[in-house]
Amino acid sequence: MRLAKLRLADGSIRVAIAEDDARLRLLDLLQVDHARCLMDILHAPDPVGLARFLIDRDAPLVDTRHVTVMAPIDRQEVWAAGVTYKRSQVARMQESETGASHYDRVYTAPRPEIFFKATPNRVSGPGEPLRVRADSNWSVPEPELALVISPAGRLVGFTVGNDMSARDIEGENPLYLPQAKVYNGCCGLGPFVLIPEKPLDRSATKIRLTIERGDDTAFAGETDLGQMKRDFAELIDWLTRENDLATGAFLLTGTGVVPPDNFTLLNNDLVSIEITGIGTLTNPIVKAG
């Protein structure tokens, strides 16, 4: 099952089940007291059963073209894991002469790299702009599977994430990582949250990145989750050690698709990230000024 957070034409915020990529079935959140938003459903003991119970039987299917599909975030923090794919390890070592050995070691170390990424106000949903820092001349999108984690530390869903990164700032000094990663418009999430009714087939789950520039494809690449070194339970375990998640969290799981070193995002580029079984997140790029 896939869920979406919507803004209807009248301005109201609703939750819906995605019947397919074009049609949505609205839920009636007034039926129960304990489900007032998307995260209330996802954090429930049986989110699939609750969502089915809340279907608004009187409402017609909604066309996605007539509503705004929002980022599926309420008050959650967004965290990220780094260097979880071999390709990411190589790219980080290439961009940072001074910190290359650190990236090499963290790829094989028991403790993963986990860092704070965004607050909800820094997150963009489908169709909303993502930003390149004004002081960066080498920035790229990072297409990633995002885990949706409950306050109890339970994996409750998956969505598409874009961990925007200023590679020149991080490459200059690894201690600049927060500035390379955390800024206005630095993260994309959406469009749907997949509730896993069975374990993901990691090798069959493809992550595809396409960057359009005008009428041309400036870059395209793909990987699959089978190339990711660490498993989901391991990353969640490290994130939640000595770290309470009062409202739950999103955890970006690292990237295995890295554009070449001579590529940087430009103003008006269009970035699309597709993950098998979840959907496609598309955002225009704005160069901050």
N, C-alpha and C positions, 0 to 999 in steps of 0.2 A: 504494500500500500504506500502511496505517495500523498503527502499533505502539503498544502500551500497556505500562505498568509496573503490575504487580498485586501485591496482598498476598492470598494465599489464606486460607481459614478456618484452616489449620494454622499461619499466621504466616509461611510462606515467601514470598519475593519472586520473582516470575516475570515473564517478558516474553512478550507474546502478540501475534498478528496479529488485528486487528479484522475479522472477517468482515462484520459490520454493527454497528449501534449496540448490539445486545443480546447478540451471541455472539462469543466470543474463542477463538482457536486457540493453545494453549500451545506455546512453543518449549522445546527441550531444550538448555540452555546448556552441558551437560557434554560435548557431542559434539566440541567443539574447545577448545583451550587459550586462544585469543585472544578469546573472546566470553563474558564473565562477567556482563555487565550490558547494559542498553538502549543506553548510549552506545558500548559496544564495537561493537555492531552498526551504529549510525548512523555511526560514524567509520570503518568499514571501507571499502575501495575499492569494493565492490559490496554495499551494505547490503540491497538487495532480494534478490539472489541468496543472500546469507548467511542471511537470515531464512527464506527458503524451504527452504534446506538444513537448518536447525535445527528445522523443524516436528517436534513430538513426535507421531509417527504412532500411538502407543499411547494417547494421552490424548484423552478426549472433549472436545467443545466446551464451553467454560465460559460460564455465564450471568452477565452483568455484575451481576445482582442478588445473586449469591452470593459476590462477591469485592469487594475494595476497589480501585478504580482510583486509582492514586497520581499525584502530579505527576511528569511524565517528566524528572526532574532527578536527577542523582547528586551530583557535586562541582563543577558548573559555576557560574560567575558569571552573574548576570542584569544586562544593560545595557539602556538604553532610548534611543530617539531621540525628540526633541520637535519640535513645530511642523512636522510633515511634511504636514499637511492644512490647507487654507485655513480650515476651521471651527475648528481648534485655534488657529491664529494669531489669529483674531478673539477667541476666548474668552480667551486669555492676555492680550491687550491690554486687554480689558475688566476683567479681574480685577486688573490691576496698573497703577495710574496712573503710578508712578515708573519702571516698566520697560517700558512699552508699546512704545517705539521699539526696544528690544532684540529683542522678539519679532517685530516687523515686519521688522527687518533680517535675522534669522537665517532667516526663511522663504525669502528670496531669495539668501542668501549661498552661496558655494561650499561652505563648511564647515558641516555640519549641527550641531545641538545633540545631543550624545551624553553621557549621564550614567550613573553607576553606580546600579543599582536595588536588587539584593538578593543575598544569599547564600542557599544552599539552605535553611537553617533559617528564613528569613523567608518562604519560599514555601509556599502552600497548594495542595493538589490538589483535585480535584472533591469537592464536599460538605463540605470543610473550611472553617472560618470565615475570613473576611477581616476586618481590623480598621479602625476609624476611630479616629484618635488622640483621646485624652481632651481635648487642648488645641485641637482643631479644631471649629469650628461650621459649616464649609462644606466637605464632602468628597464626592467623586464617584468612581465607577468609570471607568476608561478602557479600553474594549474595543479590543484591538489584536492584529494578527497578530504572532506571535513567530517569529523565525528561529532555527533550530538550527544552530549553526556549529561546525565541527570545529576541533581544535587547529591545523590547517594553514590555517584561515581559509576553509574551503569551506562553502558552503550545503548542508546535508544533510537538512533537514526543516523543517516548519512545524507550529506548534501554536497554541492559543488562549491569549492572555494578558490579564490584568487588571492594569493599572498604577494601583493605588489612589493617589489624589492629594488632599492637603489644600489646596484652592484658596485658602483664606483665609491660610494660612501663606505659601505661595508668592507670593500677591498682595501681602502686606504688604511683602515685599522679595525680589527674585529671588535674593539670596544665601542665602535660607532654603530653596532648592530641596531640598538633601539632607534637611532635616527634614520637608519636605512629602512626600517620596517614599520615604524609607528608614526603616522602623521595623518592629516585629514584626507579621507578618501583612499585609505591604504589597503582596504580589504573588500572583496566582493563575496557574497554568499547567495545561494539560491539556484534555481527557482523553487525546487521542491525538496522536501525531506522524505527520503525513503525509509520506511520502518522495516527493518530486516525480519522477515518471517522465517528465514532460514539463513545460514551463513553465506556470505558473498563468495562466489567463485572468483578468487583473486586474479588468476591468470586470464579469465574471460572478461574481467572488468577493465575496459579500456579507458584511458584518459587522453582526450584529443584536444590539442591547442591549435587554434587558427587565428592569425592576426591579419586583418584586412587593412590595406592602405589605399584609399581611393577605390579604383576598380581592380586592384591587384591583390594577390595574396603575398604579404611580406614575409610570412613564416608560417609553417605548419609542421606539427610533429605529434607523436603519440608514444605512450608507454602503457603498461598494464600494472595492476596492483601486485602481480606476481613478482615484479622486479623490486618491490619494497622490502628492505631487509628486516624491519621490525614488525611485530604483529600489533593489533589494536589493543589487546589487553595489556601488553607491556607498556605502551605509550600512556594509556590511561592510568596505570599503576604509578608511573613516575610523576605524572601531572598531579595526582591527588595525594602524593606523599607530603605531609605537613602543609597541605594546601586545601582548605575547605572551599567548595564550590557552592555557595549559598543559593544561587539561582541556576546552577548548572553551567555548562560551558560548551563552546565549540573548540575542537582541536584540529587544526590543519596538520596533515600527516606527512608533509614533505613533497618535493617535486622530482619527477624523473624526466621532465621535458625542459630543456634549457636552450634558448636561442643561441646562435653563435656569438662569439665575443665582439664582433663588429656590428651587432644589432642593438638598437635602443628604441624604445617606444617614442612615438612622436604625437603631437597634438592631432586629434581627430582619428587616430587609429581605432579600429574596432576589434576587441578581443573576445573570442568565443571559446569556452571550455565545455566540452561534452564528456560526461561520464556515463558509461553503459548502465542502463536501468534507472538513472536518476533524472537526467535532463541536461539542458544546455544553458549555461550562464553567459550572457552577452552584455558587455559594457563598453561604451565609448571612453576614450582616453583624453584627459585634459592635462596639458602641461601647466603646472601652477606658475603664476606670475606675480 
